[in-house]
Amino acid sequence: MSTKVDRWLGLASRFSLPEWLSQWRVYNWLRVSGSELRHALRQDVQSVRIMRYAVGVTLAVALAYSIQWPLAFLTPILTAVILALPLPRPSLQIGLRNMFYTLAAFIVGVVFTLFFLPFPFVYILMLGLVLFHIYYYLNRGGSFWFALMALLSVLILPMLGNNHEGLAFGFALGFIWSGWLTVLMIWIAHFILPDPVMSAPPEPAKFQPAYSASAAEAALKSTLVAVLLAVVFIAFNWIDQLLVMVFAAIFTLSPDLAKSKQAGMDSIISTLMGGIAGWLFYWLIVAVPEFYFFITLMFLTTLLFAQQIFSTKSSAGYYGSGFVVLFVLVNSSLDGGGDISSALIWRLLFISLATIYVIAALKVLECYWPSTNAPNPILE
């Protein structure tokens, strides 16, 4: 009997609460003094990125919920997406360029909606042409920010404009303003918590201005998959299922069957992880419906997510998207007073439908696409 008791005591000591907490960087920060914490933030790049993510996203959330401009929830989402990347502090030139990219992308979407949407056949041709150039630009090493903004613009604005032009204009203005504030929040986060001096910034991606046959072929595949879905959604005015089209277009950024399938599966896993965390977050807010508690809980939540995002674990890639899912579900449930459980189920359904469509469309393309032995160095 004593042997069994000793075995259970040994097993319990391995999984005791103090031992488990000691593995969490956030818990260790709470145990050290202020000077020790400042020293760690000066020397450890990982600690700086974790704290910067938490501070930057929490400030963006506080700003969005304090002012509540149209589409204010986009600023915390975009801030979380960018701060989750191991990027150096953006220069003034890069920040202003991203602001210009946001404005230019939605000007394209507004012009596209006003001038081409009333003429269906011309619209379909121009939609395919614009999508091809967006994918082709990205495949040659172009700005991911501009490609993403342009993709969202030409897909979302026509659907909104189908119902009312003012709705499309309002969405464009709200998105532009949220994008500009995101750039400002990134600057503030890097100003408060700069990278240590010894950290070397990564090499920036180089844009290939010359014609690339492999990039053009990949862009054509992505366009064929995305344009068919976009035309069907706009023709039947399925604005309530807009997320399916958006997710499918994002999954086709890399028209590789294995990569698109993996992206879809990763999104489903991230949605489950973020959904469970969001469910717990939501009911804590319901229990204590105070703004200060909401901001405090958001800070602690972002700290825990950031520790996983910037870890070396194989599951680290899930947590960045998982936090976005958490915030989207909580925001939609708080604003509309909806059911967070049903919101999670619908989001999983939308992502699954988008994944199934992209996989099926790319599988058909692979079967009937002319074979080529030339590799695609940009997508590999």
N, C-alpha and C positions, 0 to 999 in steps of 0.2 A: 504493500500500500504506500509506504514511504517513497518508493521509487517513482510511482505514478504521480504522487504529489510533487516531488521534486521536478519531474518532467514538465508538469503543468505550470509550476512556478517559473521555470526557466523560459518556457514558451511565452508566458504572460510578460515577463520582464523584457523580452525582445520587442514586444508590441505595446509597451507601456506608454502612457500619454506623454510624460516628459521626454522619453527617447524619441517618440514620433515627432513631437514639436521641435526638438533640437535639429531635425533635418530641414526645417523650414527657415529660409533666410529671413523672412519677415519676423518670425518669432525671435530670432537671434538679434535682430535690430532693436527690438523692444527691450532687450536685456542690457544693451551697452549704453554708455553715456553719450551725450551729445557730441563731445569732441571725438570720441572713437567712431561715431557714425559719420561725421564730416570727413575724417581721415579715410574711411572706407570708400566714401563717395568720390574722394580725390584720386584714389589708387585703382579701384576695381571698376572696370568698364561695365561688367554685368550688373553690378549694384546700381550704377548710375542709370542704366537703361531701364531697370526695373522701377526705380523711384521716379524717373522721368515719365514713364508710361502712366504710372498711377497719378502723379501730380497733373500732368497735361490733360489726361482724359477727365479727371475729376473737375478741373477748372472749366473744361469745355462743357461738361454736364451742368455745372453751376450756372454758367453764362446762358446756356440754352434754356434752362428752366426758369431763370430769373427774368429774361427779356421775352422769350417765347415769340420770336418772329416766325413767319411762315417757313415751314420745313426746318425748324431749328434743330430737330433731332439729327439732321444730317451732319452737323458740325462735330458732335461727339463721335459719331460713327467713322467719319473720315479721319478724325484725329487719332482714333484708336487704330485704324488700319495703317496709317503712316508711321506712328510711333512704335508699332510692332515690328517694323523693319529695322535692321541694324544699319541705319544710315547716319552719316555725320550731320552736323548742323547745316541747314540750307543757307546758302549765301543770299544776299539781298537780290542778286541777279536771278537766281533760281526761284526765289519766292515770287518776285514780280512776274517772271516768265510763267509760273504755274497759274498765277492770277489771270494773266492774259490768255493762257490756254483754256481756262474755265470759261471765260467770256466768249472767246472765239468759238468754242465747241457748241455753246448754246445759241449763239447767233446763227450758226449753220443749221441747228435744229429748228429754230424759229423760221428762218427763210425757207427751209425745206417744207415745213408745215404749211406756210402761207401760200407758196407758189406752186408746189407740186401735188399736194394732197387733193385739191379739187379735181385733178385729172388722173384717174386711176391708172391708166396704162403708162403714162409718163412717170407717174409716181413709182410704179414697180421697177421700171428701168433705172430711174435715178437712185432708188433705194439700194438696188444691187450694186450700182456703180460706187455709191458713197461707202457702203459697207466693205466693198472690195478694197478701196483705198485706205480705209481705217485699218483693216487687217494687214494689208501689205505694208503700210507705214510701221506698224508695230513689229511685224516679222523682220524688218530690216534694222531693228534696234531703236525705233523711235520712242518718244516719251510715252510711258505707260499711262501717266496721268491724263494726257491729252486724248489718247486712244480710248480710255475708259469713259471720260467725260463726253466725247463725241459719240461713242456707242450708245450711252444712255440717252443722249439728246435726240438722236435720230430715231430711236425706238420708242421712247416714252412720249415725247412731245406730239408726234402725229396722232397717237392714240388719244391723248387728252384733247388735242385740237379737233378730233372727230366729234367730240361732244360739245365743246365750247372753246372758242379761240382764247377767251380771257383766262380759262383754266390753264391752258398751255403757257401763256405769258406769265401768269402768276407762279407757275412751277419753275419756269426758267429763271425768273428774278430771285425766287427763294433759293434755288440751287446755287446760283452765282454768288449770292451773298453768303450762303453757308460755306461755299468753297473758299471764298476770300477770308472769312473768319477762321477757317481751318488752317490756312497758311499762317495767320497771325498767332494762333494757339501753338503751332509747332515752333515758331520763333520764341515765344514766351517760355515754353517748356525747356528748350535748349538754353535759353538765357539763365533760367533759374538753376538748371542742372546741366552744365556743359560737360562734354566728354573730357576725360583725363588727357593731359598733353601728350602722353606717350602713345595713345591710340591712333593708329594710322587709318585714314578713310579708305574705303574700297575704291577700286578703279571704276570710274563711270563707264556705262555702256556706250559704245561708239555706234553712231548711226552710219549706215551704208547708203550713200546717195546714189550709187550706181544701180543699174537694173540687176535684179536677182531672180533667176528663174525658179529656184526652190521656194523663195519667199512668195513669189506670185502664185505658184501652184498651191501652197498652203493657204494663201488668202482666198483663192478661188473656192477651195473646199469649204472653208469657214463661211464664205458668203452664201454658197448654195444651201448650206444647212440652216443658216440664220434667216435668209430672206424669205424662204418658204413659210417658216413659222410666223414671221412678222406680218406677212401679207394675210395669212389666215386670221391672225388675231385682230388686225385692223379691219379686215373685211367684215368680220362678224361682231366687231366692237366688244371683244372680250376683255374689257378694262378691269374687271374684278379678278381676272387671272393673269394680271400683268407680270407678276413675279415669275411665272413659268417662262415667259418669253425672255425676261431679263437674265434669269439663271442660265437658260439655254445659250444665249448669246455670249455670256461670260465663259461657259464651258467650252465654246468653240474657239476661244482665243488661241488654243493650240489644237489644230485639227488632227490630232493623233488619237486613234481609238483607245489605246491603253491609257494615255494621259487624260483624255476626257472622261473615261470610265473611272479612273482613280480620283479625278477632281470631283466627280459626282459622289463617289463613295465617301471621300473626305468631308464633303459638305453635309452628308447625312449624319456622319459620326459627330461632326462639330455641332450640328443642330441638336442632336440628342444631349450632348454634354452641356451646351449652353442653355438648352431648354430646361434641363433639370435644375441647373444653378439659377436660372431665371425664375423658375417656379418657387424655389426657396426664397429668393430675393423679394419677389412680389408679395408673398405672404408675410414676410418680416415688415415690409412697408405698410401693409394693411394693418398689422398689429400695432405699429407705431407710426401713424401718418403725420410725421413732422418733417419739415424740410431739412433741418440740421441733421436728423437721423438718416435721412435719405442720402445726403452728401457724405456723411461719415461712413455709411455702409458701402456707398459706391467706391470710396477711397480704399477701404479694406478689401473689397472685392477685386478691384483693379490690381492691388498689390499681389494678391494670391494668383490671379491670372497671369500677371507679368512675370512672376517667378517661374511659371511653367513655360511661358512663351520664350523666355531667354535662357532656358535650360538646354542641356545637351541630350535630353530624352528623345526617343523616336516619336513620341506623341506630342512634342512641343508645337508642331504645326497646326494641331487641332484647336489650340486654345485661343489664337488670335481671332479666328472666325467664330469660335464659341462665344467669346465675349460680345461680338457684334450681334449674334443671335440673342444672347441674354438681354442686351440693351433694347433691341428692336421689340422683343416680346413684352418686356416690362413697359416700355414707352407706349406701345399700342394698347396694352391693358389698362394703364393708368389714364390715358387720354380719353379713350372711348368707354371706359368702365366695362370692358369686355372680359371674356373668360380666357385666361392665359393658357389653360389646358387645351381648349379647342384651337387657339391660335397656334400652339405648338404642333398639333396634329395637322392643321392645314398647311403649315410651313413645310413639314416633312413630306406631305403629299405633293406640294408644288415642286420641291427639289427632286423628288423621286420621278415625277413626270418629266421634268426637264432632262434628267439623266437618261431616262429610257429613250426619249426622243433623240437626243444627241447620239447615243450609242447606236440606235437603229439606223439613223441617217448616215453616220460615218461608216457603218458596216455595209450599207448599200453602195456607198461611194467606193469603198475598197474593192467591192466585187466587180464593179463596172469601170473603175478608173484605169486608164492606160498605164501599164507598168513602166516604171522608170528605175534605173539603177543609180541615179544621182542622189547622194544623201543631202539632207537639209542641215547645213552646219548651224543655222541660226536657231532652229527648234531643238536641236540635240543638246 
